[in-house]
Amino acid sequence: MIGIDTSPAMIEQARVRAAEAGVELDLREDDMREFELDEPAALIYCPFWALLHLPSWADRRRAFERVAASLQQGGRFAWNTFAFDHRFAALSDGEHKDKPVPHTVRYSVGDNRIDLILDQGGKSSLWWASKNEWLGLIDVAGLCLEALYSGFDGEPFTDDSREYVFVARRPTS
């Protein structure tokens, strides 16, 4: 199993946790918009809303193109993200939270972005996309939608769903 991240600190955290669990991983410092695999993969998974850290549609398109080029025929790409709710973001703007680490939420309406300003310094930003934008990325990458769920237990996606779990497939021909 291969894992990539742009953050050396996250790579080290993964290395420690994998060792504690007795799991062997090939961990690489790399960018999801630029990665290359030695051989095509049957599954590429991008968890924890990681695609939301890419600030533009062009960045996401590049990541999807890299994924499509790295999948074997019939291979799957799975990822999760939240279904953005402007009302929740507006109510959260300026709010201080202690978990997972102490931070303040800032909502940038015009940039479709939420910033988590960490008390200890630093910032983590998330740029959201609509369901139709994700479907467009699947299409331009030459993938096909296999499934869309609202959770990891295969819950059906509805108008009230708060999370997307997408599964796309590279065609076999």
C-alpha positions as a Markdown table, in Angstrom:
| # | Residue | x | y | z |
|---|---|---|---|---|
| 1 | Met | 0.0 | 0.0 | 0.0 |
| 2 | Ile | 1.3 | 3.5 | -1.0 |
| 3 | Gly | 0.4 | 6.7 | 0.9 |
| 4 | Ile | 1.3 | 10.2 | -0.3 |
| 5 | Asp | 1.1 | 13.6 | 1.4 |
| 6 | Thr | 2.8 | 16.9 | 0.9 |
| 7 | Ser | 3.4 | 17.3 | 4.6 |
| 8 | Pro | 6.5 | 15.6 | 6.1 |
| 9 | Ala | 4.9 | 15.8 | 9.5 |
| 10 | Met | 1.8 | 13.9 | 8.3 |
| 11 | Ile | 4.1 | 11.3 | 6.6 |
| 12 | Glu | 5.9 | 10.8 | 9.9 |
| 13 | Gln | 2.6 | 10.5 | 11.8 |
| 14 | Ala | 1.4 | 7.9 | 9.3 |
| 15 | Arg | 4.8 | 6.1 | 9.7 |
| 16 | Val | 4.5 | 5.9 | 13.5 |
| 17 | Arg | 0.9 | 4.8 | 13.4 |
| 18 | Ala | 1.5 | 2.1 | 10.8 |
| 19 | Ala | 4.4 | 0.8 | 12.8 |
| 20 | Glu | 2.2 | 0.7 | 16.0 |
| 21 | Ala | -0.4 | -1.3 | 14.0 |
| 22 | Gly | 2.2 | -3.6 | 12.4 |
| 23 | Val | 1.2 | -2.4 | 8.9 |
| 24 | Glu | 3.8 | -1.9 | 6.1 |
| 25 | Leu | 3.3 | 1.2 | 4.0 |
| 26 | Asp | 5.3 | 2.8 | 1.3 |
| 27 | Leu | 4.9 | 6.5 | 2.3 |
| 28 | Arg | 6.0 | 9.2 | -0.1 |
| 29 | Glu | 6.1 | 13.0 | 0.2 |
| 30 | Asp | 4.3 | 14.0 | -3.0 |
| 31 | Asp | 1.5 | 16.1 | -4.4 |
| 32 | Met | -1.8 | 14.5 | -5.5 |
| 33 | Arg | -1.7 | 16.7 | -8.6 |
| 34 | Glu | 1.7 | 15.3 | -9.7 |
| 35 | Phe | 2.1 | 11.7 | -8.3 |
| 36 | Glu | 3.1 | 8.8 | -10.5 |
| 37 | Leu | 2.9 | 5.1 | -9.7 |
| 38 | Asp | 5.3 | 2.4 | -11.0 |
| 39 | Glu | 2.3 | 0.3 | -12.0 |
| 40 | Pro | -1.4 | 0.9 | -12.3 |
| 41 | Ala | -3.5 | 0.5 | -9.2 |
| 42 | Ala | -6.8 | -1.3 | -8.7 |
| 43 | Leu | -7.9 | 1.3 | -6.0 |
| 44 | Ile | -7.0 | 4.8 | -5.2 |
| 45 | Tyr | -8.6 | 6.3 | -2.1 |
| 46 | Cys | -8.5 | 9.9 | -1.0 |
| 47 | Pro | -9.9 | 10.2 | 2.5 |
| 48 | Phe | -10.6 | 12.8 | 5.1 |
| 49 | Trp | -11.9 | 15.5 | 2.7 |
| 50 | Ala | -8.3 | 15.8 | 1.3 |
| 51 | Leu | -9.4 | 17.0 | -2.1 |
| 52 | Leu | -10.9 | 20.1 | -0.5 |
| 53 | His | -7.4 | 21.3 | 0.3 |
| 54 | Leu | -6.9 | 21.9 | -3.5 |
| 55 | Pro | -7.9 | 25.6 | -4.0 |
| 56 | Ser | -9.1 | 25.6 | -7.6 |
| 57 | Trp | -11.1 | 23.5 | -10.1 |
| 58 | Ala | -7.9 | 23.3 | -12.2 |
| 59 | Asp | -6.0 | 21.8 | -9.3 |
| 60 | Arg | -8.7 | 19.2 | -8.7 |
| 61 | Arg | -8.9 | 18.4 | -12.4 |
| 62 | Arg | -5.1 | 17.8 | -12.4 |
| 63 | Ala | -5.5 | 15.4 | -9.4 |
| 64 | Phe | -8.3 | 13.6 | -11.2 |
| 65 | Glu | -6.2 | 13.3 | -14.4 |
| 66 | Arg | -3.3 | 11.8 | -12.4 |
| 67 | Val | -5.7 | 9.4 | -10.7 |
| 68 | Ala | -7.2 | 8.3 | -14.0 |
| 69 | Ala | -3.7 | 7.8 | -15.5 |
| 70 | Ser | -2.7 | 5.7 | -12.4 |
| 71 | Leu | -5.7 | 3.3 | -12.4 |
| 72 | Gln | -5.7 | 0.0 | -14.1 |
| 73 | Gln | -8.7 | -0.6 | -16.4 |
| 74 | Gly | -11.7 | -1.2 | -14.2 |
| 75 | Gly | -9.9 | 0.3 | -11.3 |
| 76 | Arg | -11.7 | 2.5 | -8.7 |
| 77 | Phe | -11.2 | 5.9 | -7.3 |
| 78 | Ala | -13.0 | 6.6 | -4.0 |
| 79 | Trp | -13.1 | 9.8 | -1.9 |
| 80 | Asn | -15.2 | 11.6 | 0.6 |
| 81 | Thr | -16.1 | 15.3 | 1.1 |
| 82 | Phe | -18.8 | 17.2 | 2.8 |
| 83 | Ala | -21.9 | 18.6 | 1.2 |
| 84 | Phe | -21.4 | 22.3 | 1.9 |
| 85 | Asp | -24.1 | 24.1 | 3.8 |
| 86 | His | -23.8 | 27.9 | 3.6 |
| 87 | Arg | -26.1 | 28.4 | 6.6 |
| 88 | Phe | -23.8 | 26.3 | 8.8 |
| 89 | Ala | -20.7 | 28.1 | 7.6 |
| 90 | Ala | -22.2 | 31.5 | 8.2 |
| 91 | Leu | -23.2 | 30.5 | 11.8 |
| 92 | Ser | -19.7 | 29.1 | 12.4 |
| 93 | Asp | -17.9 | 32.2 | 11.1 |
| 94 | Gly | -15.8 | 33.6 | 14.0 |
| 95 | Glu | -16.5 | 30.7 | 16.3 |
| 96 | His | -13.7 | 29.3 | 18.4 |
| 97 | Lys | -13.5 | 25.5 | 18.8 |
| 98 | Asp | -11.2 | 23.4 | 20.9 |
| 99 | Lys | -11.4 | 20.1 | 18.9 |
| 100 | Pro | -9.7 | 18.6 | 17.1 |
| 101 | Val | -7.2 | 21.4 | 18.1 |
| 102 | Pro | -7.9 | 24.9 | 19.3 |
| 103 | His | -8.9 | 27.0 | 16.3 |
| 104 | Thr | -11.2 | 29.8 | 15.0 |
| 105 | Val | -13.4 | 29.3 | 11.9 |
| 106 | Arg | -13.4 | 32.0 | 9.2 |
| 107 | Tyr | -15.8 | 31.8 | 6.3 |
| 108 | Ser | -14.9 | 33.4 | 2.9 |
| 109 | Val | -18.2 | 33.5 | 1.0 |
| 110 | Gly | -16.6 | 34.9 | -2.2 |
| 111 | Asp | -13.9 | 32.3 | -2.4 |
| 112 | Asn | -16.0 | 29.2 | -1.4 |
| 113 | Arg | -13.6 | 28.6 | 1.5 |
| 114 | Ile | -13.4 | 27.9 | 5.2 |
| 115 | Asp | -10.2 | 28.7 | 7.1 |
| 116 | Leu | -9.4 | 27.0 | 10.3 |
| 117 | Ile | -7.0 | 29.5 | 12.0 |
| 118 | Leu | -5.1 | 27.6 | 14.6 |
| 119 | Asp | -4.5 | 29.1 | 18.0 |
| 120 | Gln | -0.8 | 28.0 | 18.0 |
| 121 | Gly | -0.3 | 29.6 | 14.5 |
| 122 | Gly | -1.0 | 28.3 | 11.1 |
| 123 | Lys | -4.0 | 27.8 | 9.0 |
| 124 | Ser | -5.8 | 25.0 | 7.2 |
| 125 | Ser | -8.2 | 26.0 | 4.3 |
| 126 | Leu | -10.9 | 24.0 | 2.7 |
| 127 | Trp | -12.4 | 25.0 | -0.7 |
| 128 | Trp | -15.7 | 23.2 | -1.3 |
| 129 | Ala | -17.3 | 22.0 | -4.5 |
| 130 | Ser | -20.9 | 21.0 | -5.4 |
| 131 | Lys | -22.0 | 17.6 | -6.4 |
| 132 | Asn | -22.2 | 18.7 | -10.0 |
| 133 | Glu | -18.6 | 20.0 | -9.9 |
| 134 | Trp | -17.4 | 16.6 | -8.6 |
| 135 | Leu | -19.4 | 14.8 | -11.4 |
| 136 | Gly | -17.8 | 17.2 | -13.9 |
| 137 | Leu | -14.4 | 16.2 | -12.6 |
| 138 | Ile | -15.2 | 12.5 | -13.0 |
| 139 | Asp | -16.3 | 13.2 | -16.6 |
| 140 | Val | -13.3 | 15.3 | -17.7 |
| 141 | Ala | -10.9 | 12.7 | -16.2 |
| 142 | Gly | -12.5 | 10.0 | -18.4 |
| 143 | Leu | -13.9 | 8.1 | -15.3 |
| 144 | Cys | -17.5 | 6.8 | -14.7 |
| 145 | Leu | -19.5 | 7.3 | -11.6 |
| 146 | Glu | -20.1 | 3.9 | -10.0 |
| 147 | Ala | -21.8 | 5.0 | -6.8 |
| 148 | Leu | -22.6 | 8.0 | -4.6 |
| 149 | Tyr | -23.3 | 7.4 | -0.9 |
| 150 | Ser | -23.9 | 9.7 | 2.0 |
| 151 | Gly | -21.7 | 7.7 | 4.3 |
| 152 | Phe | -19.2 | 4.9 | 4.6 |
| 153 | Asp | -21.9 | 2.4 | 5.4 |
| 154 | Gly | -23.4 | 2.8 | 2.0 |
| 155 | Glu | -26.2 | 5.0 | 3.1 |
| 156 | Pro | -28.2 | 6.4 | 0.1 |
| 157 | Phe | -27.5 | 10.0 | -1.0 |
| 158 | Thr | -30.5 | 12.2 | -0.5 |
| 159 | Asp | -31.3 | 16.0 | -0.6 |
| 160 | Asp | -30.6 | 16.1 | 3.1 |
| 161 | Ser | -27.2 | 14.3 | 3.0 |
| 162 | Arg | -24.3 | 16.1 | 4.6 |
| 163 | Glu | -21.5 | 14.0 | 3.2 |
| 164 | Tyr | -20.5 | 12.6 | -0.2 |
| 165 | Val | -18.8 | 9.3 | -0.6 |
| 166 | Phe | -18.0 | 8.9 | -4.3 |
| 167 | Val | -16.8 | 5.8 | -6.1 |
| 168 | Ala | -15.7 | 6.3 | -9.7 |
| 169 | Arg | -14.3 | 3.7 | -12.1 |
| 170 | Arg | -11.9 | 3.7 | -15.0 |
| 171 | Pro | -13.7 | 2.1 | -18.0 |
| 172 | Thr | -12.4 | -1.3 | -19.1 |
| 173 | Ser | -12.3 | -0.3 | -22.8 |
